[in-house]
Amino acid sequence: MVGFYLKAIRDRKLFQEAGYQNFEEFVRDKYDRDKGWASRCIKVNDQLSKDGNSPVLAEEYREYKISQLVELAYLTEEQRTLVNPDMTVKQLQAIRKPEPQLEKEVVTLQPELKEHEGELSGKVVTSQLDEGAEREPEVIHFTAGNRTIDNAYGAALAVVVGAYLDAGYARPEKECEVTAFGLSYKVLKRQDVTVFYTDSGRTVFDVENTRLEEEYQFRHRVKTEPELVTPQVEPEPEPELPKSEQAHPEKSGKCIHRPEFDCTLEEAHKLIPGTGEDCSRVCCWECVRRGDCELECYSSQRRPEHLETPKAEPDCPLLEAADVQQGKTAIPSQEECVLDFYQHHMSKPCAQAVNDGNVKLLRQELIINYGEPHDSGSTEYGFYQCGPERIHFQDNMCETFLSLTWSKYVKELLSLLGSAEDEASEHEDDVPGMPESQDTVIDGEFTEISETEDDIRAPEEPMTELQIAQDELERAKNLLKAGLECGVDENDIYIRRLKLKVCALASYVCDLDDIVNPPPRPEQPELPVLKNNDQRAAFVDAYETWPLWIETKQTGERYYRYDLEDGTSMVVKVYHARIFDGYASGSYEAQYHDGYGRHEYYLLRDGKFFRDCDMNRSLLIEKLKEIQKVKKGCNQN
């Protein structure tokens, strides 16, 4: 029973560990419900669970439905002896409130209450609560069918609803805020009702969405369709549903495309593809705004690739919006990319060269204006990136789907415009504009033109890994700069991906540059002729004149290294410490200074670790003596 866990979260303030300020905020975010719903769930657990506080429903209540359990929770022990599982909710309400009164009811979709043993699931029918059972102010429900005075808003609430109809009803967001009489109300649009609540999370009233739609249409003088107009004398019967719809008259609570997901739609509505409007009565699976809608359900939004439904060509005016959206996200053809760059991004000198049909001049201008500066920009389908040799066309995911050399781009453009000169084509039989020539373009054939142009560069040597990485880094930077200059929000997923790509490439370039171009090895002083151990000891003590091999600032360590002729190396390791200056007058602190001391000595050999090369100062002196003896013997020979 979800009430058991909600009660534990509320009483132990576990919601704070999840980062929520209060229990109401936790319930609204996790369950998309208000405080009243959580109170009813906890009430059911307190009254009807085994032993009064457990996740298991008591045995005598397991045959009741969820809607019946809510009513049972507010009955007295004496009243519960009069009920049985065959009673309807209204009959249970009559037992709880035997005196006749007008009750305002509204069916509200609730998330599944799953009992610990998996026996309870369904929909909760919210009703008026006993004034004595809940001390919270009663939530007012406004329905669509009740035309009595009791179902009227009243002056104050009418202004609140009117403000919502004017400012927030037509917006695509589920939640908004309206102000009336200096007070702010938060509004949450659910499947069947729209809830108005305060900043503290207390629900004041809710209105059926059907009623809000009628009031919105009347308020804005929008003419509804003839079949939606209700006659004054007698309600028009609902149109007969198709057989597939009649087979499921009640809600199953499951998605028809992916049954592992919950769905709050009526069975008939699950078969209607979405049009981007009235999302509470259509399915998201084939909606025209799928992928670009904040209200898309999890089942559709997170579908696997093998469940993707191919989009058919629109055959009626109603789907024109989907066609436009699909066209914007589809990868364009080569001809569309070539013409788009010419029409929206080409400079005046390049455009003049196009008008003159001058292939050589056009290619030079493109390289000067776009290639050398590594120009980039955004298009309707994504981005373009220019380099000295090529122009790259990328989609919205920054993936290159078309890459053309400047020579090929010039030829394609002039062919499409119908003004190409003979020198722009390798084959004289190729007629510009014919489909055959457009479909059989071979990449790289333009370097084989018999009349070699002066501006056609000789083939360059293959690029190194470092050059490729640097080129990709420059492209990513230019693309990021172009996206930000276009006013794209920095929190946009594509901008964030570009930033990650730039950071990763920059780090890779730095690491690769250190490998390809290692820093020059520091020069070490020449080993002088050391005639005795005193001179050798002085050379070891002058380790600070040796090259600084490693410095670790975090631990205050320095390693000085001197390479010997036999392949070994002398290493002196020092630590940052407080160095004693000797006994002197003054304070205790004045007798010390910051410096490096506590020396350790090593004689490094190939294939050995530091632990195997531990030495002392005397052994390093002996090593210098040995080295010079060997050198002296070689000189005598």
C-alpha positions as CSV (number, residue, x, y, z in Angstrom):
1,M,0.0,0.0,0.0
2,V,1.5,3.3,-1.1
3,G,0.0,5.0,2.0
4,F,2.3,3.1,4.3
5,Y,5.4,4.4,2.5
6,L,4.0,7.9,2.1
7,K,3.4,8.0,5.8
8,A,7.0,6.9,6.6
9,I,8.4,9.5,4.2
10,R,6.3,12.2,5.8
11,D,6.9,11.3,9.4
12,R,10.6,10.6,9.1
13,K,11.1,13.6,6.7
14,L,12.8,11.3,4.2
15,F,11.8,13.7,1.5
16,Q,14.5,16.1,2.7
17,E,17.2,13.5,1.8
18,A,15.9,13.5,-1.7
19,G,16.3,17.3,-1.9
20,Y,12.7,18.4,-1.4
21,Q,11.7,21.3,1.0
22,N,8.5,19.8,2.2
23,F,6.3,16.7,1.8
24,E,3.8,18.5,-0.5
25,E,6.6,19.3,-3.0
26,F,7.7,15.6,-2.9
27,V,4.2,14.3,-3.6
28,R,3.6,16.8,-6.4
29,D,6.9,16.0,-8.2
30,K,6.9,12.2,-7.7
31,Y,3.2,11.4,-8.1
32,D,1.9,14.5,-9.9
33,R,-0.8,14.7,-7.1
34,D,-1.7,17.1,-4.4
35,K,-1.6,17.0,-0.6
36,G,-5.2,15.8,-0.4
37,W,-4.4,12.6,-2.4
38,A,-1.5,11.7,-0.1
39,S,-3.7,12.3,2.9
40,R,-6.3,9.8,1.6
41,C,-3.7,7.2,0.8
42,I,-2.3,7.5,4.4
43,K,-5.9,7.4,5.7
44,V,-6.6,4.1,3.9
45,N,-3.4,2.6,5.3
46,D,-4.1,3.8,8.9
47,Q,-7.7,2.4,8.9
48,L,-7.6,-0.6,6.7
49,S,-4.1,-2.1,6.7
50,K,-3.1,-5.2,8.7
51,D,-2.5,-4.3,12.4
52,G,-3.2,-0.7,11.5
53,N,0.3,0.1,10.2
54,S,1.7,-2.2,7.6
55,P,2.1,-2.3,3.8
56,V,-0.4,-5.2,3.7
57,L,-4.2,-4.7,3.4
58,A,-6.3,-6.4,6.1
59,E,-7.8,-9.7,5.0
60,E,-11.4,-8.6,5.3
61,Y,-10.9,-5.7,2.8
62,R,-9.0,-7.4,0.0
63,E,-12.1,-8.0,-2.1
64,Y,-12.9,-4.2,-2.3
65,K,-11.8,-2.0,-5.1
66,I,-9.6,1.0,-4.6
67,S,-12.5,3.4,-5.0
68,Q,-14.4,1.5,-2.3
69,L,-11.4,1.5,0.1
70,V,-11.3,5.3,0.0
71,E,-14.9,5.5,1.2
72,L,-14.4,2.7,3.8
73,A,-11.5,4.6,5.3
74,Y,-13.8,7.3,6.4
75,L,-16.5,5.0,7.8
76,T,-16.8,4.2,11.5
77,E,-16.4,0.7,12.8
78,E,-20.1,0.4,13.2
79,Q,-20.8,1.6,9.6
80,R,-18.3,-0.9,8.2
81,T,-20.4,-3.7,9.5
82,L,-23.1,-2.7,7.0
83,V,-21.0,-2.8,3.9
84,N,-20.1,-5.5,1.4
85,P,-17.9,-5.6,-1.7
86,D,-20.9,-5.5,-4.0
87,M,-21.9,-2.0,-3.0
88,T,-21.2,0.9,-5.3
89,V,-19.3,4.0,-4.2
90,K,-22.6,6.0,-4.0
91,Q,-24.1,3.4,-1.7
92,L,-21.0,3.6,0.6
93,Q,-21.3,7.4,0.6
94,A,-25.0,7.1,1.6
95,I,-24.0,5.0,4.6
96,R,-21.4,7.5,5.6
97,K,-23.7,10.5,5.1
98,P,-27.3,9.2,5.4
99,E,-28.8,12.7,5.5
100,P,-29.7,13.9,1.9
101,Q,-27.4,16.4,0.4
102,L,-26.1,17.5,-2.9
103,E,-22.6,16.1,-3.4
104,K,-20.2,17.5,-5.9
105,E,-18.2,14.6,-7.3
106,V,-15.5,14.5,-10.0
107,V,-13.6,11.4,-11.2
108,T,-9.9,12.1,-10.8
109,L,-7.3,9.9,-12.3
110,Q,-4.9,8.7,-9.7
111,P,-1.6,6.7,-10.0
112,E,-1.8,3.1,-9.2
113,L,-1.9,2.2,-5.5
114,K,0.1,-1.1,-5.6
115,E,-0.3,-3.2,-2.5
116,H,2.7,-5.1,-1.2
117,E,1.3,-8.3,-2.6
118,G,0.3,-6.8,-5.9
119,E,-3.4,-7.2,-5.5
120,L,-4.7,-3.6,-5.6
121,S,-4.6,-1.4,-8.7
122,G,-7.0,0.9,-10.3
123,K,-8.5,4.4,-10.1
124,V,-9.5,6.4,-7.1
125,V,-12.8,8.2,-7.1
126,T,-12.4,11.3,-5.0
127,S,-15.4,12.5,-3.1
128,Q,-16.3,14.9,-0.3
129,L,-14.5,14.0,2.9
130,D,-16.1,14.2,6.3
131,E,-15.6,17.5,7.9
132,G,-14.5,15.8,11.1
133,A,-12.2,13.3,9.4
134,E,-10.0,15.9,7.7
135,R,-9.4,19.2,9.3
136,E,-8.1,20.7,6.0
137,P,-10.4,23.1,4.1
138,E,-12.7,21.2,1.7
139,V,-11.6,21.2,-1.9
140,I,-14.4,22.7,-4.1
141,H,-15.1,20.7,-7.3
142,F,-16.7,22.4,-10.4
143,T,-18.1,20.0,-13.0
144,A,-19.3,20.5,-16.5
145,G,-22.8,19.0,-16.4
146,N,-24.2,20.7,-13.2
147,R,-26.0,23.9,-14.1
148,T,-27.2,24.7,-10.5
149,I,-26.3,27.7,-8.5
150,D,-24.2,25.4,-6.2
151,N,-21.9,24.8,-9.1
152,A,-21.2,28.4,-9.9
153,Y,-17.8,29.9,-9.3
154,G,-18.7,32.9,-7.3
155,A,-17.2,36.4,-7.9
156,A,-13.7,35.8,-6.6
157,L,-13.1,32.3,-8.1
158,A,-14.6,33.5,-11.4
159,V,-11.8,36.2,-11.7
160,V,-9.2,33.5,-11.0
161,V,-10.5,31.1,-13.6
162,G,-10.9,34.0,-16.1
163,A,-7.2,35.0,-15.5
164,Y,-6.2,31.4,-16.3
165,L,-8.3,31.2,-19.4
166,D,-6.8,34.5,-20.7
167,A,-3.1,33.8,-19.8
168,G,-2.4,30.2,-19.3
169,Y,-5.1,27.9,-20.8
170,A,-3.8,27.9,-24.3
171,R,-0.2,27.4,-23.4
172,P,1.4,24.0,-23.9
173,E,2.8,23.8,-20.3
174,K,1.0,21.7,-17.8
175,E,1.7,24.1,-15.0
176,C,1.5,27.9,-14.7
177,E,0.7,30.7,-12.3
178,V,-2.1,33.3,-12.3
179,T,-2.7,36.3,-10.1
180,A,-6.0,37.7,-9.0
181,F,-6.8,40.3,-6.3
182,G,-3.1,40.4,-5.4
183,L,-3.0,36.7,-4.7
184,S,-1.1,34.1,-6.7
185,Y,-2.5,30.7,-7.6
186,K,-0.6,27.8,-9.2
187,V,-2.5,25.9,-11.8
188,L,-1.8,22.3,-12.7
189,K,-3.6,20.8,-15.8
190,R,-4.3,17.1,-15.3
191,Q,-5.9,14.5,-17.5
192,D,-9.5,15.3,-16.6
193,V,-9.4,18.2,-14.2
194,T,-7.4,21.4,-13.7
195,V,-6.3,22.0,-10.1
196,F,-5.9,25.5,-8.5
197,Y,-3.7,25.5,-5.4
198,T,-1.7,27.9,-3.3
199,D,2.1,28.3,-2.9
200,S,1.9,26.1,0.3
201,G,0.5,23.3,-1.8
202,R,-3.1,23.4,-0.5
203,T,-5.6,22.7,-3.2
204,V,-8.4,25.3,-3.2
205,F,-10.6,24.1,-6.0
206,D,-10.5,22.1,-9.3
207,V,-12.5,22.4,-12.6
208,E,-13.3,19.7,-15.1
209,N,-11.3,20.2,-18.3
210,T,-14.5,19.9,-20.3
211,R,-16.1,22.8,-18.6
212,L,-12.9,24.9,-19.0
213,E,-12.9,24.2,-22.7
214,E,-16.5,25.4,-23.1
215,E,-15.8,28.5,-21.1
216,Y,-12.6,29.2,-23.1
217,Q,-14.5,28.8,-26.4
218,F,-17.3,31.1,-25.2
219,R,-14.9,33.7,-23.7
220,H,-12.9,34.0,-26.9
221,R,-15.8,33.6,-29.2
222,V,-14.3,30.6,-30.9
223,K,-16.9,28.7,-33.0
224,T,-16.9,25.0,-32.2
225,E,-17.5,22.3,-34.7
226,P,-21.2,21.5,-35.4
227,E,-21.0,18.0,-34.0
228,L,-19.6,19.3,-30.7
229,V,-22.6,21.7,-30.1
230,T,-25.0,20.4,-27.5
231,P,-28.7,21.0,-28.3
232,Q,-30.7,22.8,-25.7
233,V,-33.7,20.4,-25.7
234,E,-32.0,17.0,-25.7
235,P,-28.3,16.0,-25.6
236,E,-27.1,14.8,-29.0
237,P,-26.2,11.1,-28.7
238,E,-22.5,10.4,-29.0
239,P,-21.3,9.0,-32.3
240,E,-21.0,5.3,-32.5
241,L,-17.5,4.2,-31.9
242,P,-15.6,1.8,-34.2
243,K,-15.7,-1.9,-33.3
244,S,-12.1,-1.7,-32.1
245,E,-13.1,1.1,-29.7
246,Q,-16.3,-0.6,-28.4
247,A,-14.2,-3.7,-27.5
248,H,-12.7,-1.7,-24.6
249,P,-15.4,0.4,-23.0
250,E,-13.5,0.9,-19.8
251,K,-10.0,2.1,-19.1
252,S,-7.4,-0.7,-18.8
253,G,-4.8,1.6,-17.3
254,K,-2.1,0.2,-19.7
255,C,-0.5,1.5,-22.9
256,I,-1.7,-0.4,-26.0
257,H,1.7,-0.1,-27.6
258,R,3.9,-1.0,-24.6
259,P,1.8,-2.7,-21.9
260,E,4.6,-2.3,-19.3
261,F,3.7,1.4,-19.2
262,D,0.6,2.9,-17.5
263,C,-1.8,5.0,-19.6
264,T,-4.6,7.2,-18.3
265,L,-6.5,7.6,-21.6
266,E,-9.9,6.1,-22.4
267,E,-9.5,3.0,-24.6
268,A,-11.2,4.8,-27.5
269,H,-8.8,7.8,-27.2
270,K,-5.7,5.5,-27.3
271,L,-6.5,4.8,-31.0
272,I,-6.5,8.5,-32.0
273,P,-3.2,9.8,-33.2
274,G,-2.2,13.2,-31.6
275,T,-2.5,16.4,-33.5
276,G,-0.6,18.6,-31.0
277,E,-3.8,19.8,-29.4
278,D,-6.2,18.4,-26.7
279,C,-3.6,16.0,-25.5
280,S,-6.0,14.5,-22.9
281,R,-8.0,12.8,-25.6
282,V,-5.4,11.6,-28.1
283,C,-2.4,9.3,-28.1
284,C,1.2,10.4,-28.1
285,W,2.6,7.4,-30.1
286,E,2.0,8.9,-33.6
287,C,1.5,12.5,-32.6
288,V,2.7,15.1,-35.1
289,R,4.7,16.8,-32.3
290,R,6.3,13.6,-31.0
291,G,9.9,14.3,-29.9
292,D,9.2,18.1,-29.6
293,C,6.5,18.1,-26.9
294,E,7.0,18.5,-23.1
295,L,3.8,16.5,-22.4
296,E,4.8,13.4,-24.4
297,C,4.3,10.3,-22.3
298,Y,7.2,8.0,-21.2
299,S,6.0,5.1,-23.3
300,S,6.3,7.1,-26.5
301,Q,9.3,9.2,-25.5
302,R,11.5,6.3,-24.5
303,R,10.5,3.8,-27.1
304,P,13.2,1.5,-28.6
305,E,14.4,2.1,-32.1
306,H,12.8,-1.2,-33.4
307,L,9.3,0.2,-32.3
308,E,9.7,3.4,-34.3
309,T,6.7,3.9,-36.7
310,P,7.6,5.0,-40.2
311,K,5.9,8.3,-40.9
312,A,3.7,8.3,-44.0
313,E,3.3,11.2,-46.3
314,P,0.5,13.5,-45.2
315,D,-2.6,13.2,-47.4
316,C,-4.8,15.7,-45.7
317,P,-4.5,19.4,-44.6
318,L,-4.7,18.3,-41.0
319,L,-1.2,16.8,-41.1
320,E,0.5,19.6,-42.9
321,A,2.1,20.7,-39.6
322,A,3.6,17.2,-39.2
323,D,4.9,17.4,-42.7
324,V,6.6,20.7,-42.0
325,Q,8.1,19.3,-38.8
326,Q,9.3,16.2,-40.5
327,G,10.9,18.2,-43.3
328,K,12.9,20.3,-40.8
329,T,14.5,17.3,-39.1
330,A,15.1,15.1,-42.2
331,I,18.6,15.1,-43.7
332,P,18.6,17.2,-46.9
333,S,19.9,16.0,-50.2
334,Q,23.2,17.2,-51.7
335,E,21.4,19.6,-54.0
336,E,19.5,21.2,-51.1
337,C,22.7,21.7,-49.1
338,V,24.6,23.3,-52.1
339,L,21.7,25.7,-52.9
340,D,21.1,26.5,-49.2
341,F,24.7,27.7,-48.7
342,Y,24.6,29.7,-51.9
343,Q,21.2,31.4,-51.1
344,H,21.8,32.2,-47.4
345,H,25.5,32.3,-46.7
346,M,27.5,33.2,-49.8
347,S,29.3,36.6,-49.9
348,K,28.8,39.2,-52.6
349,P,32.2,38.5,-54.3
350,C,31.4,34.8,-54.5
351,A,27.9,35.5,-55.8
352,Q,29.3,37.7,-58.5
353,A,31.7,34.9,-59.5
354,V,28.7,32.6,-59.7
355,N,26.8,35.1,-62.0
356,D,29.9,35.3,-64.2
357,G,30.3,31.5,-64.3
358,N,33.9,31.9,-63.4
359,V,35.0,28.6,-61.9
360,K,38.5,29.6,-61.0
361,L,37.6,32.9,-59.3
362,L,34.6,31.3,-57.5
363,R,36.8,28.6,-56.0
364,Q,39.4,31.2,-54.9
365,E,36.8,33.4,-53.3
366,L,35.3,30.5,-51.4
367,I,38.6,29.4,-50.0
368,I,39.6,33.0,-49.0
369,N,36.2,33.9,-47.5
370,Y,35.2,30.6,-45.9
371,G,38.0,28.0,-46.1
372,E,41.0,29.7,-44.7
373,P,39.1,31.4,-41.8
374,H,37.4,28.0,-41.0
375,D,34.0,29.7,-41.2
376,S,30.9,28.0,-39.8
377,G,27.3,28.7,-39.3
378,S,23.8,27.3,-38.7
379,T,21.2,26.2,-41.3
380,E,17.6,24.9,-41.2
381,Y,18.8,21.3,-41.0
382,G,21.9,21.8,-38.8
383,F,25.3,23.5,-39.4
384,Y,28.0,23.9,-41.9
385,Q,31.8,23.9,-41.3
386,C,34.4,25.2,-43.8
387,G,38.0,24.3,-44.2
388,P,40.8,25.1,-46.7
389,E,40.0,22.0,-48.7
390,R,36.4,21.1,-48.0
391,I,33.0,22.2,-46.8
392,H,31.2,19.9,-44.3
393,F,27.4,19.8,-43.8
394,Q,26.3,18.6,-40.4
395,D,22.9,17.7,-38.8
396,N,21.6,19.0,-35.5
397,M,23.6,16.3,-33.7
398,C,26.8,17.8,-35.1
399,E,27.4,14.7,-37.2
400,T,28.7,15.3,-40.7
401,F,26.5,13.7,-43.4
402,L,28.0,15.4,-46.5
403,S,31.5,16.6,-47.3
404,L,32.4,18.3,-50.6
405,T,35.7,19.6,-51.9
406,W,35.5,23.2,-53.0
407,S,36.1,22.1,-56.6
408,K,33.2,19.7,-56.4
409,Y,31.0,22.3,-54.7
410,V,31.7,24.8,-57.4
411,K,30.8,22.3,-60.1
412,E,27.6,21.2,-58.4
413,L,26.5,24.7,-57.8
414,L,27.0,25.9,-61.3
415,S,25.4,22.8,-62.7
416,L,22.3,23.4,-60.6
417,L,22.1,27.0,-61.6
418,G,22.5,26.0,-65.2
419,S,25.5,28.3,-65.9
420,A,28.5,26.0,-65.6
421,E,31.3,26.5,-68.1
422,D,33.0,23.7,-69.9
423,E,36.0,23.9,-67.6
424,A,33.7,23.1,-64.6
425,S,33.1,19.6,-65.9
426,E,35.5,16.8,-66.7
427,H,33.2,15.2,-69.2
428,E,31.9,17.2,-72.2
429,D,28.9,15.1,-72.5
430,D,27.6,16.0,-69.0
431,V,24.7,18.3,-69.5
432,P,24.0,20.6,-66.5
433,G,20.7,20.0,-64.9
434,M,20.1,16.4,-66.2
435,P,19.2,13.8,-63.5
436,E,21.9,11.4,-64.8
437,S,24.7,13.8,-64.0
438,Q,23.3,14.6,-60.6
439,D,22.9,11.0,-59.5
440,T,26.3,9.7,-60.6
441,V,28.8,12.3,-59.2
442,I,32.0,10.6,-58.3
443,D,34.0,12.1,-55.4
444,G,37.5,13.2,-56.2
445,E,37.2,13.2,-60.0
446,F,37.8,17.0,-60.1
447,T,41.6,16.7,-59.6
448,E,41.9,14.9,-62.9
449,I,40.9,17.9,-65.1
450,S,43.1,18.0,-68.1
451,E,43.6,21.8,-67.9
452,T,45.2,22.1,-64.5
453,E,44.2,25.3,-62.8
454,D,46.8,27.3,-60.9
455,D,44.6,27.4,-57.9
456,I,44.3,23.6,-57.7
457,R,46.7,22.6,-54.9
458,A,49.1,19.7,-55.1
459,P,48.1,16.7,-53.0
460,E,49.4,17.2,-49.5
461,E,51.0,14.7,-47.3
462,P,48.7,12.7,-45.0
463,M,47.7,14.6,-41.9
464,T,49.1,13.4,-38.6
465,E,47.0,12.4,-35.7
466,L,47.8,15.7,-34.0
467,Q,46.8,17.8,-37.0
468,I,43.5,15.9,-37.4
469,A,42.8,16.5,-33.7
470,Q,43.6,20.2,-33.9
471,D,41.4,20.5,-37.0
472,E,38.5,18.8,-35.3
473,L,39.0,21.0,-32.2
474,E,38.9,24.2,-34.4
475,R,35.7,23.0,-36.1
476,A,34.0,22.3,-32.8
477,K,35.0,25.7,-31.5
478,N,33.7,27.5,-34.5
479,L,30.5,25.5,-34.4
480,L,30.0,26.3,-30.7
481,K,30.7,29.9,-31.4
482,A,28.2,30.0,-34.2
483,G,25.5,28.3,-32.1
484,L,25.9,30.8,-29.3
485,E,25.9,33.8,-31.6
486,C,22.6,32.6,-33.0
487,G,21.0,33.0,-29.6
488,V,20.8,29.3,-28.7
489,D,20.3,28.7,-25.0
490,E,23.5,27.5,-23.3
491,N,21.5,24.8,-21.5
492,D,20.3,23.4,-24.9
493,I,21.4,19.7,-25.2
494,Y,23.2,20.3,-28.5
495,I,25.2,23.2,-27.0
496,R,26.1,21.2,-24.0
497,R,27.3,18.3,-26.2
498,L,29.4,20.7,-28.2
499,K,31.0,22.1,-25.0
500,L,31.8,18.5,-23.9
501,K,33.3,17.8,-27.3
502,V,35.4,20.9,-27.2
503,C,36.8,20.2,-23.7
504,A,37.5,16.5,-24.6
505,L,39.3,17.5,-27.9
506,A,41.3,20.2,-26.1
507,S,42.5,17.8,-23.5
508,Y,43.3,15.2,-26.1
509,V,45.3,17.7,-28.2
510,C,47.3,18.8,-25.2
511,D,48.2,15.2,-24.2
512,L,49.0,14.3,-27.8
513,D,51.1,17.4,-28.3
514,D,53.2,16.4,-25.3
515,I,53.8,13.0,-26.8
516,V,54.5,14.2,-30.3
517,N,56.5,17.2,-29.3
518,P,58.0,16.4,-25.9
519,P,59.6,19.3,-24.0
520,P,63.4,19.6,-24.5
521,R,65.4,17.7,-22.0
522,P,67.1,20.1,-19.6
523,E,70.8,20.3,-19.9
524,Q,72.9,19.1,-16.9
525,P,76.3,20.5,-15.9
526,E,79.3,18.6,-17.2
527,L,80.8,16.2,-14.7
528,P,84.1,17.8,-13.6
529,V,87.3,15.9,-12.7
530,L,86.8,15.1,-9.0
531,K,90.2,14.3,-7.4
532,N,89.1,13.3,-3.9
533,N,86.0,12.5,-1.9
534,D,85.6,16.0,-0.6
535,Q,85.1,17.3,-4.2
536,R,82.8,14.4,-4.9
537,A,80.8,15.1,-1.8
538,A,80.6,18.8,-2.7
539,F,79.2,17.8,-6.2
540,V,76.5,15.6,-4.6
541,D,75.6,18.4,-2.1
542,A,75.3,20.8,-5.0
543,Y,72.3,18.8,-6.3
544,E,70.3,22.0,-6.8
545,T,72.5,22.7,-9.9
546,W,71.3,19.4,-11.4
547,P,68.1,19.4,-13.5
548,L,64.8,19.4,-11.5
549,W,63.3,16.1,-12.7
550,I,60.0,16.0,-10.8
551,E,58.2,18.5,-8.5
552,T,55.0,17.6,-6.7
553,K,53.6,20.7,-5.2
554,Q,50.7,19.0,-3.4
555,T,53.2,17.0,-1.3
556,G,56.1,19.4,-1.3
557,E,58.5,17.0,-3.0
558,R,61.3,17.7,-5.4
559,Y,63.5,15.2,-7.3
560,Y,66.9,16.3,-8.7
561,R,68.5,14.0,-11.2
562,Y,71.9,13.6,-12.7
563,D,72.5,11.0,-15.5
564,L,75.8,9.2,-15.5
565,E,77.7,7.8,-18.4
566,D,77.0,4.1,-17.6
567,G,73.3,4.6,-17.9
568,T,72.5,5.0,-14.2
569,S,71.2,8.2,-12.6
570,M,71.8,9.8,-9.2
571,V,68.6,11.2,-7.7
572,V,68.3,13.4,-4.6
573,K,64.8,13.7,-3.1
574,V,64.0,16.6,-0.8
575,Y,60.9,17.6,1.2
576,H,59.5,21.0,2.0
577,A,60.1,21.5,5.8
578,R,61.0,24.0,8.5
579,I,64.9,24.2,8.5
580,F,66.7,24.9,11.7
581,D,69.1,27.8,11.5
582,G,70.9,27.3,14.8
583,Y,70.4,28.6,18.2
584,A,70.1,32.4,18.2
585,S,68.6,35.1,20.2
586,G,65.0,36.0,19.7
587,S,61.8,34.0,19.4
588,Y,61.7,30.3,18.8
589,E,60.2,30.8,15.3
590,A,63.1,33.0,14.3
591,Q,65.4,30.0,14.6
592,Y,63.7,28.3,11.6
593,H,63.0,29.1,8.0
594,D,60.9,27.4,5.2
595,G,63.0,25.3,2.8
596,Y,63.7,21.9,1.5
597,G,65.5,19.3,3.6
598,R,65.3,15.7,4.8
599,H,67.3,14.3,1.9
600,E,66.9,10.9,0.4
601,Y,69.4,9.5,-2.1
602,Y,68.8,7.0,-4.9
603,L,70.9,5.4,-7.7
604,L,68.4,4.6,-10.4
605,R,69.0,1.6,-12.8
606,D,67.0,0.5,-15.8
607,G,64.1,-1.8,-14.9
608,K,64.3,-1.0,-11.2
609,F,61.8,0.8,-8.9
610,F,62.7,3.4,-6.3
611,R,62.4,0.9,-3.5
612,D,65.2,-1.1,-5.2
613,C,67.5,1.9,-5.7
614,D,67.7,3.3,-2.2
615,M,71.1,4.6,-1.4
616,N,72.9,7.0,0.9
617,R,75.2,9.9,0.3
618,S,78.4,7.9,0.9
619,L,77.4,5.3,-1.8
620,L,76.8,8.1,-4.3
621,I,80.3,9.4,-3.6
622,E,81.7,5.9,-4.2
623,K,79.7,5.7,-7.4
624,L,81.3,8.9,-8.7
625,K,84.7,7.6,-7.8
626,E,84.0,4.3,-9.7
627,I,82.8,6.3,-12.8
628,Q,85.9,8.4,-12.9
629,K,88.2,5.4,-12.5
630,V,86.6,3.7,-15.4
631,K,86.9,6.9,-17.5
632,K,90.5,7.3,-16.5
633,G,91.3,3.8,-17.4
634,C,89.7,4.2,-20.8
635,N,91.7,7.4,-21.5
636,Q,95.0,5.6,-20.6
637,N,94.3,2.8,-23.0
